[in-house]
Amino acid sequence: MSDIEQRIRTHFPQLVEQMNAVPEEFAPGWLKVAARRNIGLDDFGPDIFEEPLERLCNSVNRDANLNVYGRMLLAGMITTQLENRLLMQRLRAAGALGPRPTPPIIVTGLPRTGTTFLHRLLASDPNHASLPYWQLMRPFSRGESDTPEMRLAEAKAVLDVRRKITPELDGVHLIRADRPEECMFMTASSMQSRLYWNLAPVYSFMDWYNQADRTGKYVEYIEALSYLQTQYPGQRLVLKAPDHVDGLAELLDVFPEAIIVQTHRDMSEQFGSYMSLGRVSRKLSVKALDSAREVEAILGLTDSSITRNLAARQRHPGKILDIRYADLTADPLECVEKIYAHADIVFSDAQRTALAAHLQDNTKGKHGAHDYDLSEFGMTVSEIKSRYADYESRFLT
């Protein structure tokens, strides 16, 4: 029995039956049946999710080497996202999704480049609304009794398991049920998302995903935002996910009004931090990690993200505002001024005061330190610098 299974059996014995109930082999059929049974609806809407779901299941079976906890975690996430598809289709059929949202600010960038810091800073502006984890996981009510309070309590229970099993994750990426979080948790209902890679080493799925067109994903993303905007009248949504960094061409095709802000960081720091985060999260789910293959996959994902991002800039010139991590950490409010000027947003004294208070209350390392060393992953600073010299020359000098 693995350490993670032992911890679950000790702290959460009620999950043991749930873990053991997940089939060894993943297949779209039983996952869709589970979602339909849980929600009581049949229509998943547009079939854009079918191919990625098939590929994801095949990759889980071929590549992932999941333990019983990993199978439960991944099956639960996929089922939840399929349930969200069913609920969104019900809203779409009823004409209840709402008009196009106020153009949101969408923060993206390669993972670990300051996107979370900037997103939560912008979200502290009282004129803005951010989406908390519970709402991103369950954006649509399942019925009259499924209140926001119930969905919040459900999310808290899920995260309580996470904290007891891996308390070190708070120092790497803090998640709380009622705090702003990545909209990756919402776009994953398309099944076109790196969320699944964050949970399990699904190598062949990511090989496909790196080349896939994202148009359908972003059509549904904007529809979901249209509905969520109705929950925050008079406020501008502020969103964030590195998941968008390689889909900006399609996102801007679908919603050219969106305000896109991209962060950039020294690539050796970015790579080391991302590898460390991924290792902490994925090691929970697998019987054993293939470290060399993991490094190769992250490098491939990074290469693809940069290539696709540069193509998006050619297709939509002037639409992406770049912010350097070093500038963001040196003078956050100056970076906010730059963003607001780009978006023609007034930055009042009251807004500045609110953002300054947020900075004072949320100092770096408040929830624990995140330490990592590139040598842990068989890489050196010079190797990363050489590989991404063109990127750093363009965005960091």
C-alpha positions as CSV (number, residue, x, y, z in Angstrom):
1,M,0.0,0.0,0.0
2,S,1.4,3.4,-1.0
3,D,1.9,6.2,1.6
4,I,-0.9,8.2,0.0
5,E,-3.4,5.3,0.3
6,Q,-2.3,4.8,3.9
7,R,-2.9,8.5,4.7
8,I,-6.4,8.4,3.1
9,R,-7.3,5.2,5.0
10,T,-6.2,6.9,8.2
11,H,-7.8,10.3,7.8
12,F,-10.6,9.6,5.4
13,P,-11.8,6.0,5.7
14,Q,-15.1,7.0,4.1
15,L,-13.2,7.4,0.8
16,V,-11.9,3.9,0.7
17,E,-15.1,2.4,-0.9
18,Q,-15.1,5.3,-3.4
19,M,-11.5,4.6,-4.4
20,N,-12.1,0.9,-4.8
21,A,-15.2,1.4,-6.9
22,V,-13.3,3.1,-9.8
23,P,-12.7,0.7,-12.7
24,E,-9.1,-0.2,-13.6
25,E,-9.7,0.8,-17.2
26,F,-10.9,4.3,-18.1
27,A,-13.5,4.5,-20.9
28,P,-15.8,7.4,-22.1
29,G,-18.8,5.1,-21.8
30,W,-18.9,4.5,-18.0
31,L,-17.8,8.1,-17.3
32,K,-20.7,9.5,-19.3
33,V,-23.1,7.1,-17.7
34,A,-21.9,8.2,-14.3
35,A,-22.4,11.9,-15.2
36,R,-25.9,11.3,-16.6
37,R,-26.9,9.2,-13.5
38,N,-25.7,11.9,-11.1
39,I,-27.4,14.8,-12.9
40,G,-30.4,13.2,-14.5
41,L,-29.9,14.7,-17.9
42,D,-28.8,13.1,-21.2
43,D,-27.6,15.9,-23.6
44,F,-23.9,16.7,-23.5
45,G,-24.3,19.4,-26.2
46,P,-21.7,19.8,-29.0
47,D,-19.5,16.8,-29.5
48,I,-16.2,18.7,-29.3
49,F,-15.4,16.8,-26.1
50,E,-15.7,13.3,-27.6
51,E,-12.3,13.0,-29.2
52,P,-10.3,14.5,-26.3
53,L,-12.2,12.4,-23.8
54,E,-11.4,9.2,-25.9
55,R,-7.8,10.2,-26.2
56,L,-7.6,11.1,-22.5
57,C,-9.0,7.7,-21.4
58,N,-6.6,5.9,-23.8
59,S,-3.7,7.9,-22.4
60,V,-4.7,7.1,-18.8
61,N,-4.7,3.4,-19.6
62,R,-1.5,3.5,-21.5
63,D,0.7,6.1,-19.8
64,A,-0.4,7.2,-16.4
65,N,0.3,4.2,-14.1
66,L,-2.2,5.5,-11.6
67,N,-2.7,4.2,-8.1
68,V,-6.2,3.8,-6.6
69,Y,-6.2,7.4,-5.3
70,G,-5.2,8.8,-8.7
71,R,-7.9,6.8,-10.4
72,M,-10.5,8.2,-8.0
73,L,-9.2,11.8,-8.3
74,L,-9.1,11.8,-12.1
75,A,-12.4,9.9,-12.5
76,G,-14.1,12.4,-10.2
77,M,-12.7,15.4,-12.1
78,I,-13.8,14.0,-15.5
79,T,-17.2,13.1,-14.2
80,T,-17.7,16.6,-12.7
81,Q,-16.7,18.2,-15.9
82,L,-19.2,16.0,-17.9
83,E,-21.9,16.9,-15.4
84,N,-21.1,20.6,-16.1
85,R,-21.6,19.9,-19.8
86,L,-25.0,18.5,-19.2
87,L,-26.0,21.4,-17.0
88,M,-24.7,24.0,-19.5
89,Q,-26.6,22.4,-22.3
90,R,-29.8,22.7,-20.3
91,L,-29.2,26.4,-19.8
92,R,-28.3,26.8,-23.5
93,A,-31.5,25.0,-24.6
94,A,-33.5,27.3,-22.3
95,G,-31.9,30.4,-23.7
96,A,-30.6,31.2,-20.1
97,L,-26.9,31.8,-20.8
98,G,-27.2,35.6,-21.0
99,P,-25.7,38.2,-23.3
100,R,-22.0,38.4,-24.1
101,P,-20.1,39.4,-21.0
102,T,-18.4,42.7,-20.3
103,P,-14.9,42.3,-21.8
104,P,-13.0,40.5,-19.1
105,I,-9.4,40.9,-18.1
106,I,-7.8,37.5,-18.7
107,V,-4.3,36.9,-17.2
108,T,-2.2,34.2,-18.7
109,G,1.4,33.2,-19.2
110,L,3.5,30.1,-18.9
111,P,2.9,28.4,-15.6
112,R,4.7,29.9,-12.5
113,T,5.3,33.3,-14.1
114,G,3.3,35.4,-11.6
115,T,-0.2,34.8,-13.1
116,T,-1.7,34.0,-9.7
117,F,-0.2,37.0,-7.9
118,L,-1.4,39.4,-10.6
119,H,-4.8,37.8,-10.9
120,R,-5.5,38.1,-7.2
121,L,-4.2,41.6,-7.1
122,L,-6.5,42.7,-10.0
123,A,-9.4,40.8,-8.3
124,S,-9.0,43.0,-5.2
125,D,-10.3,46.0,-7.2
126,P,-13.9,46.5,-5.9
127,N,-15.0,47.2,-9.5
128,H,-13.9,43.7,-10.5
129,A,-15.4,40.3,-9.8
130,S,-13.3,37.1,-9.7
131,L,-14.6,33.5,-9.7
132,P,-13.8,31.5,-6.6
133,Y,-12.8,27.8,-6.8
134,W,-16.2,26.5,-5.8
135,Q,-17.9,28.4,-8.6
136,L,-15.4,27.4,-11.2
137,M,-15.8,23.7,-10.2
138,R,-19.6,23.9,-10.1
139,P,-20.6,27.0,-12.1
140,F,-24.2,25.8,-12.7
141,S,-26.8,24.7,-10.2
142,R,-27.8,21.1,-10.3
143,G,-31.3,21.9,-9.0
144,E,-33.3,24.0,-6.6
145,S,-31.7,22.5,-3.5
146,D,-28.2,22.9,-5.0
147,T,-27.5,26.4,-3.5
148,P,-24.2,28.3,-3.7
149,E,-23.8,27.6,0.0
150,M,-24.0,23.9,-0.7
151,R,-21.5,24.0,-3.5
152,L,-19.1,26.0,-1.4
153,A,-19.4,23.4,1.4
154,E,-18.7,20.7,-1.1
155,A,-15.6,22.4,-2.4
156,K,-14.4,23.0,1.1
157,A,-14.7,19.3,1.9
158,V,-12.7,18.4,-1.3
159,L,-9.9,20.8,-0.4
160,D,-9.9,19.6,3.2
161,V,-8.8,16.2,1.9
162,R,-6.1,17.9,-0.3
163,R,-4.7,19.9,2.7
164,K,-4.5,16.9,5.0
165,I,-2.9,14.7,2.4
166,T,-0.5,17.3,1.0
167,P,-0.1,20.3,3.3
168,E,3.0,21.3,1.4
169,L,0.9,22.4,-1.6
170,D,-0.2,25.6,0.2
171,G,3.3,26.9,-0.1
172,V,3.4,26.1,-3.8
173,H,-0.1,27.1,-4.9
174,L,-2.7,28.1,-2.3
175,I,-6.3,27.1,-3.1
176,R,-9.3,28.0,-0.9
177,A,-12.9,27.3,-1.8
178,D,-14.0,30.9,-1.5
179,R,-10.9,32.6,-3.1
180,P,-10.2,33.4,-6.8
181,E,-8.8,30.5,-8.8
182,E,-7.9,29.5,-12.3
183,C,-10.7,29.3,-14.9
184,M,-8.9,26.2,-16.2
185,F,-11.3,24.4,-13.8
186,M,-14.1,25.6,-16.0
187,T,-12.7,25.2,-19.5
188,A,-11.9,21.6,-18.6
189,S,-15.5,20.6,-19.5
190,S,-14.4,20.7,-23.1
191,M,-11.9,18.0,-22.2
192,Q,-9.3,20.2,-24.0
193,S,-7.3,21.3,-20.9
194,R,-3.9,20.8,-19.3
195,L,-5.8,20.3,-16.0
196,Y,-5.8,16.6,-16.7
197,W,-2.0,16.7,-17.1
198,N,-1.7,18.5,-13.8
199,L,-3.5,15.5,-12.2
200,A,-1.9,12.6,-14.0
201,P,1.0,12.0,-16.5
202,V,-1.1,11.6,-19.6
203,Y,1.7,11.9,-22.1
204,S,0.0,10.8,-25.3
205,F,-3.0,13.0,-24.5
206,M,-0.7,16.0,-24.2
207,D,1.0,15.2,-27.4
208,W,-2.4,15.5,-29.1
209,Y,-3.5,18.5,-27.1
210,N,-0.4,20.5,-28.0
211,Q,-1.5,20.4,-31.7
212,A,-5.3,20.6,-31.3
213,D,-7.5,23.4,-32.4
214,R,-9.2,25.2,-29.4
215,T,-12.0,27.0,-31.2
216,G,-14.9,24.9,-29.8
217,K,-13.4,25.2,-26.3
218,Y,-13.5,29.0,-26.4
219,V,-17.0,29.2,-27.9
220,E,-18.1,27.3,-24.8
221,Y,-15.9,29.3,-22.5
222,I,-17.5,32.6,-23.6
223,E,-20.9,31.0,-23.2
224,A,-20.1,30.0,-19.6
225,L,-18.8,33.5,-18.9
226,S,-21.9,35.0,-20.3
227,Y,-23.9,33.1,-17.7
228,L,-21.5,33.8,-14.8
229,Q,-21.5,37.5,-15.7
230,T,-25.2,37.6,-14.8
231,Q,-24.2,36.7,-11.3
232,Y,-22.0,39.8,-11.1
233,P,-23.9,42.7,-12.6
234,G,-22.0,46.0,-13.0
235,Q,-18.6,44.3,-12.4
236,R,-15.9,43.3,-14.8
237,L,-14.8,39.7,-14.6
238,V,-11.0,39.1,-13.9
239,L,-9.8,35.6,-14.9
240,K,-6.6,33.7,-15.1
241,A,-5.2,30.5,-16.4
242,P,-1.9,29.4,-17.9
243,D,-4.2,27.1,-19.8
244,H,-4.9,30.0,-22.2
245,V,-1.3,30.8,-23.1
246,D,-1.4,28.4,-26.1
247,G,-5.0,29.1,-27.1
248,L,-5.0,32.9,-27.4
249,A,-5.4,32.8,-31.2
250,E,-8.7,30.9,-30.9
251,L,-9.8,32.8,-27.8
252,L,-9.4,36.1,-29.6
253,D,-11.0,34.8,-32.7
254,V,-14.1,34.0,-30.6
255,F,-13.9,37.0,-28.3
256,P,-11.7,39.8,-29.7
257,E,-12.9,42.3,-27.1
258,A,-11.2,40.3,-24.3
259,I,-8.3,42.1,-22.5
260,I,-5.3,39.8,-22.5
261,V,-2.4,40.2,-20.1
262,Q,0.6,37.8,-20.3
263,T,3.3,37.5,-17.7
264,H,6.9,36.5,-18.4
265,R,9.6,35.1,-16.1
266,D,13.2,34.0,-16.3
267,M,12.9,30.6,-17.9
268,S,15.1,28.7,-15.6
269,E,13.0,29.9,-12.7
270,Q,9.8,29.2,-14.5
271,F,10.8,25.7,-15.5
272,G,12.1,24.7,-12.1
273,S,9.0,26.0,-10.3
274,Y,6.6,24.3,-12.7
275,M,8.5,21.0,-12.5
276,S,8.4,21.2,-8.7
277,L,4.6,22.0,-8.6
278,G,3.8,19.2,-11.1
279,R,5.9,16.7,-9.2
280,V,4.1,17.5,-5.9
281,S,0.7,17.1,-7.5
282,R,1.2,14.2,-9.9
283,K,3.3,12.0,-7.5
284,L,0.2,11.6,-5.4
285,S,-1.7,9.8,-8.2
286,V,0.9,7.4,-9.6
287,K,2.6,4.2,-8.5
288,A,5.9,5.6,-9.8
289,L,6.9,8.7,-11.8
290,D,9.1,8.5,-14.9
291,S,11.2,11.6,-14.2
292,A,13.0,11.7,-17.5
293,R,9.8,11.4,-19.5
294,E,8.2,14.0,-17.4
295,V,11.0,16.5,-18.1
296,E,10.7,15.7,-21.8
297,A,6.9,16.3,-21.7
298,I,7.2,19.6,-19.9
299,L,9.8,20.8,-22.4
300,G,7.6,19.8,-25.3
301,L,4.6,21.6,-23.7
302,T,6.6,24.7,-23.2
303,D,7.9,24.7,-26.8
304,S,4.5,24.2,-28.2
305,S,3.0,26.9,-25.9
306,I,5.6,29.5,-27.1
307,T,5.1,28.6,-30.8
308,R,1.4,28.8,-30.6
309,N,1.6,32.0,-28.6
310,L,3.8,33.7,-31.1
311,A,1.4,32.7,-33.9
312,A,-1.5,34.3,-31.9
313,R,0.4,37.5,-31.8
314,Q,0.8,37.5,-35.6
315,R,-2.9,36.8,-36.0
316,H,-4.0,39.4,-33.4
317,P,-1.3,42.1,-33.3
318,G,-1.4,44.5,-30.4
319,K,-4.0,42.5,-28.4
320,I,-1.7,41.0,-25.8
321,L,-0.1,43.2,-23.1
322,D,3.2,41.8,-21.7
323,I,4.2,42.1,-18.1
324,R,7.6,41.0,-16.8
325,Y,7.6,39.0,-13.5
326,A,10.6,41.1,-12.3
327,D,8.6,44.3,-12.9
328,L,5.5,42.9,-11.3
329,T,7.3,41.9,-8.1
330,A,9.3,45.2,-8.0
331,D,6.3,47.5,-8.4
332,P,2.9,45.8,-8.6
333,L,0.8,48.9,-8.7
334,E,2.8,50.4,-11.6
335,C,2.1,47.2,-13.6
336,V,-1.6,47.6,-12.7
337,E,-1.5,51.2,-14.0
338,K,0.0,49.9,-17.3
339,I,-2.8,47.2,-17.6
340,Y,-5.6,49.7,-16.9
341,A,-4.1,52.2,-19.4
342,H,-4.0,49.4,-22.0
343,A,-7.7,48.6,-21.3
344,D,-8.9,52.2,-20.9
345,I,-9.9,51.5,-17.3
346,V,-9.8,54.4,-14.8
347,F,-7.6,53.8,-11.8
348,S,-9.0,55.8,-9.0
349,D,-7.6,56.5,-5.5
350,A,-10.1,54.2,-3.9
351,Q,-9.1,51.3,-6.3
352,R,-5.4,52.0,-5.6
353,T,-6.1,51.9,-1.8
354,A,-7.9,48.5,-2.1
355,L,-5.0,47.0,-4.1
356,A,-2.4,48.3,-1.7
357,A,-4.3,46.8,1.2
358,H,-4.3,43.4,-0.6
359,L,-0.6,43.6,-1.1
360,Q,0.0,44.3,2.5
361,D,-2.2,41.4,3.6
362,N,-0.7,38.9,1.1
363,T,3.0,38.8,1.4
364,K,5.1,36.3,-0.5
365,G,5.7,33.1,1.4
366,K,2.8,33.7,3.8
367,H,1.6,30.1,3.4
368,G,5.0,28.5,3.2
369,A,8.1,28.6,1.0
370,H,8.5,26.9,-2.4
371,D,12.0,25.6,-2.8
372,Y,13.3,23.8,-5.8
373,D,16.6,23.0,-7.7
374,L,16.9,22.4,-11.4
375,S,19.4,19.6,-10.7
376,E,16.5,17.6,-9.1
377,F,15.2,17.3,-12.7
378,G,18.4,16.6,-14.5
379,M,18.6,20.1,-16.0
380,T,20.9,23.1,-15.6
381,V,20.3,26.8,-15.8
382,S,22.6,27.1,-18.9
383,E,20.6,24.4,-20.7
384,I,17.3,26.1,-20.1
385,K,18.8,29.5,-21.0
386,S,20.2,28.2,-24.2
387,R,17.0,26.5,-25.3
388,Y,14.8,29.6,-24.6
389,A,17.3,32.4,-25.5
390,D,15.0,33.8,-28.3
391,Y,12.0,33.9,-26.0
392,E,14.0,35.6,-23.2
393,S,15.5,38.1,-25.7
394,R,12.0,39.0,-26.9
395,F,10.1,39.3,-23.7
396,L,12.6,39.8,-20.8
397,T,15.1,42.3,-22.2
